Amino acid sequence: MMQALRVSPDVIDRCQNHVLSGSKVRRHYLHHDYADEKREAWRLLGKRIDTILSANNVVPLQRVV
């Protein structure tokens, strides 16, 4: 869903706490935590989920006994 909201794959991976591929040297020296980018990605996702949950087109299912 984040990808559909135009969040970059790098930021999505970081939001999901994935281990990043690449050389050990690169992982060792690149320390930017992407906090601002992750915060924005989560904000966009939350806004989208709020929109979905507040839609008036949800029909409750009947329980079959």
ROSE-4610 file (N, C-alpha, C; in Angstrom, 1 decimal, always signed):
// ROSE-4610
residu = [M/M/M/M/M/M/Q/Q/Q/A/A/A/L/L/L/R/R/R/V/V/V/S/S/S/P/P/P/D/D/D/V/V/V/I/I/I/D/D/D/R/R/R/C/C/C/Q/Q/Q/N/N/N/H/H/H/V/V/V/L/L/L/S/S/S/G/G/G/S/S/S/K/K/K/V/V/V/R/R/R/R/R/R/H/H/H/Y/Y/Y/L/L/L/H/H/H/H/H/H/D/D/D/Y/Y/Y/A/A/A/D/D/D/E/E/E/K/K/K/R/R/R/E/E/E/A/A/A/W/W/W/R/R/R/L/L/L/L/L/L/G/G/G/K/K/K/R/R/R/I/I/I/D/D/D/T/T/T/I/I/I/L/L/L/S/S/S/A/A/A/N/N/N/N/N/N/V/V/V/V/V/V/P/P/P/L/L/L/Q/Q/Q/R/R/R/V/V/V/V/V/V]
num = [1/1/1/2/2/2/3/3/3/4/4/4/5/5/5/6/6/6/7/7/7/8/8/8/9/9/9/10/10/10/11/11/11/12/12/12/13/13/13/14/14/14/15/15/15/16/16/16/17/17/17/18/18/18/19/19/19/20/20/20/21/21/21/22/22/22/23/23/23/24/24/24/25/25/25/26/26/26/27/27/27/28/28/28/29/29/29/30/30/30/31/31/31/32/32/32/33/33/33/34/34/34/35/35/35/36/36/36/37/37/37/38/38/38/39/39/39/40/40/40/41/41/41/42/42/42/43/43/43/44/44/44/45/45/45/46/46/46/47/47/47/48/48/48/49/49/49/50/50/50/51/51/51/52/52/52/53/53/53/54/54/54/55/55/55/56/56/56/57/57/57/58/58/58/59/59/59/60/60/60/61/61/61/62/62/62/63/63/63/64/64/64/65/65/65]
x = [+0.8/+0.0/+0.9/+2.0/+2.9/+3.5/+3.7/+4.2/+3.2/+1.9/+0.9/+0.8/+1.2/+1.3/+2.5/+3.3/+4.6/+5.7/+5.7/+6.8/+7.9/+9.1/+10.2/+10.5/+10.9/+11.2/+12.2/+13.2/+14.2/+13.5/+12.6/+11.9/+11.0/+10.3/+9.4/+10.2/+11.4/+12.2/+12.6/+12.9/+13.3/+12.1/+10.9/+9.7/+9.4/+9.8/+9.6/+10.8/+11.7/+12.9/+13.7/+13.7/+14.4/+15.9/+16.7/+18.1/+18.4/+19.2/+19.5/+20.7/+20.5/+21.6/+22.7/+23.8/+24.9/+26.1/+27.2/+28.5/+28.5/+29.2/+29.4/+30.0/+30.9/+31.5/+30.4/+29.5/+28.5/+27.5/+27.1/+26.2/+26.9/+28.2/+29.0/+29.0/+29.2/+29.4/+28.2/+27.1/+25.9/+25.0/+24.9/+24.1/+22.9/+22.5/+21.2/+20.1/+19.3/+18.2/+16.9/+16.8/+15.5/+14.3/+14.5/+13.4/+12.3/+12.7/+11.7/+11.0/+11.7/+11.1/+10.2/+10.6/+9.7/+8.5/+8.6/+7.5/+6.5/+6.9/+6.0/+5.3/+6.1/+5.5/+4.4/+4.6/+3.6/+2.4/+2.7/+1.6/+0.7/+1.3/+0.5/-0.3/+0.3/-0.4/-1.5/-1.3/-2.4/-3.5/-3.2/-4.2/-5.1/-4.4/-5.1/-6.0/-5.5/-6.3/-7.5/-7.3/-8.4/-9.5/-9.0/-10.0/-10.8/-10.1/-10.8/-11.8/-11.4/-12.2/-13.4/-13.3/-14.4/-15.3/-15.1/-16.0/-17.4/-18.4/-19.7/-20.2/-19.3/-19.7/-19.4/-19.2/-18.9/-20.2/-20.4/-21.6/-21.3/-21.9/-21.6/-22.1/-21.3/-21.6/-22.6/-23.5/-24.4/-23.7/-23.9/-23.3/-24.2/-23.6/-24.4/-24.3/-25.5/-25.5/-25.8]
y = [-1.2/+0.0/+1.3/+1.2/+2.4/+2.6/+1.5/+1.7/+2.4/+2.1/+2.8/+4.3/+4.6/+6.0/+6.7/+6.1/+6.6/+6.8/+5.9/+5.9/+5.0/+5.5/+4.7/+3.4/+2.4/+1.1/+1.1/+2.0/+2.0/+2.4/+3.4/+3.8/+2.7/+2.0/+0.9/-0.2/-0.5/-1.5/-1.1/+0.1/+0.6/+0.6/+1.0/+0.9/-0.5/-1.5/-2.9/-3.5/-2.7/-3.1/-4.2/-4.2/-5.2/-5.0/-6.1/-6.0/-5.5/-4.5/-4.0/-4.7/-4.9/-5.6/-4.6/-5.1/-4.3/-4.7/-4.0/-4.3/-4.0/-4.7/-4.4/-3.0/-2.6/-1.3/-0.2/-0.4/+0.6/+0.7/-0.5/-0.5/+0.1/-0.1/+0.5/+2.0/+2.6/+4.0/+4.9/+4.3/+5.1/+5.0/+6.0/+6.0/+6.8/+7.4/+8.2/+7.2/+7.6/+6.7/+6.9/+7.8/+8.0/+8.2/+8.8/+9.1/+9.9/+11.0/+11.9/+11.2/+10.5/+9.8/+8.7/+8.0/+6.9/+7.5/+8.6/+9.3/+9.7/+10.3/+10.7/+9.5/+8.4/+7.2/+6.6/+6.6/+6.1/+7.0/+8.3/+9.3/+9.1/+8.9/+8.7/+7.4/+6.3/+5.1/+5.2/+5.9/+6.1/+6.9/+7.9/+8.7/+7.9/+7.0/+6.1/+5.1/+4.6/+3.6/+4.3/+5.5/+6.3/+6.5/+6.8/+7.0/+5.8/+4.7/+3.4/+3.1/+3.3/+2.9/+3.9/+5.1/+6.0/+6.0/+5.2/+5.1/+4.6/+5.1/+4.7/+3.5/+2.9/+1.8/+0.4/+0.4/-0.9/-1.6/-2.8/-3.6/-4.6/-4.6/-5.7/-7.0/-8.0/-9.4/-10.0/-10.8/-11.5/-12.8/-13.1/-14.3/-15.5/-16.5/-17.7/-18.7/-19.1/-20.1/-21.5]
z = [+0.0/+0.0/+0.0/+0.7/+0.7/-0.7/-1.4/-2.8/-3.6/-3.5/-4.2/-3.8/-2.6/-2.2/-2.6/-3.4/-4.0/-3.0/-2.0/-1.0/-1.7/-1.6/-2.3/-1.6/-2.4/-1.9/-0.7/-0.8/+0.3/+1.6/+1.6/+2.8/+3.3/+2.4/+2.7/+3.4/+2.9/+3.5/+5.0/+5.1/+6.5/+7.4/+6.9/+7.7/+8.2/+7.4/+7.7/+8.5/+8.7/+9.5/+8.8/+7.4/+6.7/+6.7/+6.7/+6.6/+5.2/+5.0/+3.7/+3.1/+1.8/+1.0/+0.7/+0.3/-0.1/+0.6/+0.3/+1.0/+2.5/+3.2/+4.7/+4.9/+4.0/+4.1/+4.0/+3.0/+2.8/+4.0/+4.5/+5.6/+6.9/+6.9/+8.1/+8.1/+6.9/+6.8/+6.6/+6.1/+5.8/+7.0/+7.8/+9.1/+9.1/+8.0/+8.0/+8.4/+9.4/+9.9/+9.2/+8.3/+7.5/+8.4/+9.6/+10.5/+9.9/+9.2/+8.6/+7.5/+6.7/+5.5/+6.0/+7.1/+7.6/+8.3/+9.0/+9.6/+8.6/+7.5/+6.4/+5.7/+5.5/+5.0/+5.9/+7.2/+8.1/+8.2/+8.0/+8.1/+6.8/+5.7/+4.4/+4.5/+5.1/+5.2/+6.2/+7.3/+8.3/+7.7/+6.9/+6.3/+5.3/+4.6/+3.6/+4.4/+5.5/+6.2/+6.9/+7.4/+7.9/+6.9/+5.6/+4.5/+4.3/+4.2/+4.0/+5.1/+6.3/+7.5/+7.6/+7.1/+7.3/+6.1/+5.1/+4.0/+4.4/+3.7/+4.0/+3.2/+2.5/+1.6/+2.2/+3.5/+4.1/+4.5/+4.1/+4.4/+5.4/+6.6/+7.6/+7.1/+7.3/+6.9/+8.0/+7.5/+8.4/+8.8/+10.1/+10.7/+10.3/+9.8/+9.4/+10.5/+11.0/+12.1/+11.7]
